[in-house]
Amino acid sequence: MKLPLTVACWDYDRTRALFDARVQIEGCDANYLSLPVEETFFRALRSAEFDIAELSFSSYTMLRSRGESPYVAIPVFISRMFRHSSIYIRRDRGIVTPRDLAGKTLGVPEFQLTAPVWARGMLEDEYGVKSSDIRWRTGGVEQPGRHEKVAYRNESGIEIEPIPSDATLNQWLIDGRIDGIVAPRAPSAFLAGHPELTRLFPDFRTTEKAYYAKTGIFPIMHVIGIRRELVEQHPWLPASVLKAFTEAKNLALANLAELAALKATLPWLAAEYEETVALLGKDYWRYGIAGNEATINAFLRYHHAQGLSSRLMKIDELFAPSTLEQFVI
């Protein structure tokens, strides 16, 4: 009898072969739920509703460092994104270079979100702007009342304060009560073309390519987690899940490389794909530990320095032991 599983993650091109059953997790009967990441994170981390779930890398690392995570991660890096593009500022605050952020007040949906962790780490490493040089305000970007989904005690010395529960960061940005926002989703005022709003890095693509060329870091946003008791009961499960997600991702990459008839609705897909491979390599969305060490270790360093993990974690403490290495033929 196959093991029944409920799997919650977004319907990406790299997971579509799982959703449509072209790829199956061996030995399992999986029911896939395509949910927005915010909903998956909330339901998984608050009540462990799913057997397998897409997880915030930051929230998972925080809980894992405290021995409180209901999930054990496997190195399926389902979401990755450079975050220079996620820093939005007001034009009238004298912010011309990243160093001008020192002494300013920036909003974040949650201080512990993965995207701001990467942005803060990048600002310190590349531009000398420490997290403690900035005042941080937390709250919902578009809807009031957002709180940290994983509670923690701020002992970092960094100024972090919530905005009032009836306020939004988007409105505070419009009103000039904050100087900018760091967030995975662009604030609606920016999308609407508010004249006082811009990105800190307007030509973010050029900046992010140069960052990768210098550091070799392709930031990881989300991982896949398996409920801890399932891993204990079925030691074969983590490797099988990793195998299936990797196969699905490889099918997605093959579609992008298909040029006879474009599989994605982008006219210059061929040029984009070729340029990406030239810079990041053919398996640029790599799963597994090998080849991702620099990225993971940078994240763990940032996470601890920003007061989010109780100690500096090591790679082998994060992931199911059976997924730390893969077999080769």
N, C-alpha and C positions, 0 to 999 in steps of 0.2 A: 504494500500500500504506500502510495506517495505521501510525503509530508505536506499537509496543507499550510499555506503561508499567505499572509496579507502583506503586500508590498506597496508602500506609499512613496511616490516620487513624481516629479514633473515629467510630462511627455516630451522629452527632448528628442532630437534626431538620433542621439546616441543611446536612447532607451527604447526607441520605437519598435525595434525588432523583438523586444521583450513583451511589449504591450500587444503586438499583433501575433505573438506566438511563433514567429520565425525562429526565435531562440528561446530555449526553455532551461530552467535551472534543473539540472539532473537530479532525479529522485524527489522532485517537488511538484506540487500542484499549486501554482501561484495565482492569486487574485490581485491584479494591479489596480491601484487607485491613483488617478492623475489629479494631483492637488497642487494648488499654488504653494510655493515653498514656505511662506509665512504660516499657512495653516498646518502643513506637515510638521514643521518645527514645533509649533505650539502644542499640537496634540501628542506628538511623540515624546517631547521632553517633559510635559506636564503629567501625562498619564500613561505613557508607553503603550499607546493604542495599537501599534502596528508591529508585526513580527520583524519586518525589514523596513527601514525608513531612511530617506534622505535627511541628513543632519547638517546643521551649521557646524563648520569646523571649529569655530571659536567656542560655541556652547558645549560641544562635545568635549573639547580639550579641557575646559574649565571643570566640568563634572568629572571627567576621568582623573584629573589631577587630585580631586578630593575623594576618589573612590566611590562616587555617587552616580555614575552613569548607568542607566538601565540598558544601554546598548554597548556592544563591542564593535568597533569600526573595522572595515576592511579597506584597503587602499584603492578604492574606486572613487576617483576625484571627479564626481559627476558634474560639478560646476567649477569653472576656473575663469578668472577675468582680471586683467590689469585694472587698477583702481585709480590711476591718475585722473581718469574721466569722471570720477565720482565726487570731486571736490568743486562745489559751486560757491561763488563769492559775489558780494556786492561791489560794483565798480567804484563807488564813492568812498571807499574805506582806505584808500592808499595802498591796496594790495596789488603790487606789480609782479613781484617774484614770490616764490614759496617762503622765503625768509621773512617776508612782511606779515606772515600769519602770527608771528610771535607777538603776544600781548592781545590778540584778537579773541573773539568769542564765536565758537562754531557749534552748530547743532548736530546731533546724531540721533537716529531713532532709538538706539540703545548703545551704550558705550561699548558693550561686549560684542556687538555684531562683527562678523568676520571682515567685511569690507573696510570699516573704519580702523580695525586692527592693522590691516595691511597698509592703509593710507598713512596712518600715524608712523608706522615703522619705516615706510619709504621716506617720509618727510624728514625723519631724524637721520637715517643712514645717508641719504643723498643730499640733503640741504641743511642739516644741522639744527632743525627745528624739533625740539623735544616735545613730547606729549604734555609735559608740565608747563611748557611755554604758552599753552593755549588754554582758555577757559572753555569748558564743555557743558552744553545744555542738552538734556535728553527729553524726548517726547515724540508723539506721533507726528509724522511729516504732514499728512493730510487729514488725519482723524485724531481727535483729542483722546487722552487717556491711555496712551501706550506706556507700558512699563517694561523693565528688564525681564525677559522670559526666564532667565536663570538668576536667582538672587545671589548677590555676593557682597562682601564687605569691602569698601574702598579704603585700603590702607596704603595706597600708592603715593599720596601727597599730591595727586593731580586733582584740580578743581573740577568736580562733576556734580551738577545740580539738575534736578528735573524742572521743567517748565510747569506752570499750573495745569491741572488736569483738564481744564476746559479750553486750553490753548493748543495751537499747532505750530510746528516749526516753520511751515510754509508761510503762515501769516506773520510770524515773528520776523522772518526774512524780509517780507514785503514792507513791514513797518520799520525795519532797521533796528530791531532789538537784538539781533544777532548779525554777525558779519558774513556768515556763510553757513553752508550745510555740507556734511559728508554723509552720503547715503547711497545705498545700492540703486534706488530708483530716483530719477530726477524729480525735483519738486515741481509741482504743477505751474508755479509762477514762471519758472525757467522755460518749461515747455510752451507756455503761452506767449513767450517772447517779451517778458518784463524788461524794460530798457536798462534797468540798473543791475541786472543779473548776467553773469557769464561764468564760464569755467575757469578755474585757476590755470589749467593747461588747455587753452583753446585748440591747439594742434596736438591733441593727446595721443593720436596714433604715432606720430613721429617720436614723441617723448617716450612712449611706452616701448617702442621698438628699440630705441637707444638704451633704455633701462634693461631690457632683456639681454641685449648684446653685451652689456657691461656685467650684469649680475648672474645671468643664466636662470633667473627666477621667473616662473609663470605662476602667479598666485593661485592657490587652491582656496575655493570658497566653501564647498560642501563635500561631505563624505557619505558613504553608505554605512549604516549601522544595523546590526542584527541583535535582537534581544538576547541579553546575556545568558538567560537560562536555556535558550535554544542552542547556543554555542556549546554550553556545558553538556547538554543532552545529546547533541549530534555534532561531534567534532569534525565531521567531513563537510559540514554545511558552509563555513566561510570560504573555503577554497572553491567550492562549487558555485557559490554566488559570484565570487570574483571572476571565475571562468566565464559565466554567462554574461555578465555586464561587459566584460572585455570583448567578447565575440560581438555583442550588439554594437558597441562603439566602433569596432573595426569595420562592420558593415556600413555604418554611417560615414566613416572616412572614405571608404571605397566609393560611395555614392558621390561624394564631393569631387573625387578624382575622375569621375565619368564625364567625359567631354563630348561624346557623340551627341547627346541630348542632355541639357542641364537638368539635374535633379532638384536643384534649389532655384527659387525665383529671384535670381540675381544675374544681371546681364554680364558682368565681368567676373563671374565666379572663377573661371580658369586662372585669370591673372591673380586674384586674391589667394587662391589655393597655392599656386606656384610660389608666390612671394612668401606665404606663411611657411611652407616647407623649406624654402631656402634659408630662412632665419631660424626656425625652431626645430627643424628636422621632420622626417616623414611621419613618425609617431609623435606628433607634437602635443597630443592630448593623452599623454602616457599615464596608464594606471600601474599599480605596483610601486614598490619602494625604489628599485633600481632606476636611477636617472632623475629621481625626484628629491634626493636627499637635501640638496641645497635649498630648495623651496620649503620643504617641511621644517628644516632646522632654523631657517630665518623666521618662519612663522612662530615656532615655539619660543624663540628668543624674544620676539616682539610681545608675544602674549604674556610671558612672565614679567618682562620689564614694565608693562603697562598695568601690572597688578591683577591680572585676570586669572592666572593659574597659580596655585598655591606654592608650586615649586617649578623649576625648569625641567620640563618633561623631555624624555628621550623617545626617539622614533619607535623603538621596540616596545614601549609601554602603551602606545596608542592603538596598535592594530592586533588583530587575532594572530597568534604565532604562526598558524599554518599558512598565512598569506604573506609572510615576510619574504619568502622566496618562492619562485615558481619553477616547475620542472622544465627541462629542455630535452630535446631529442637530438 
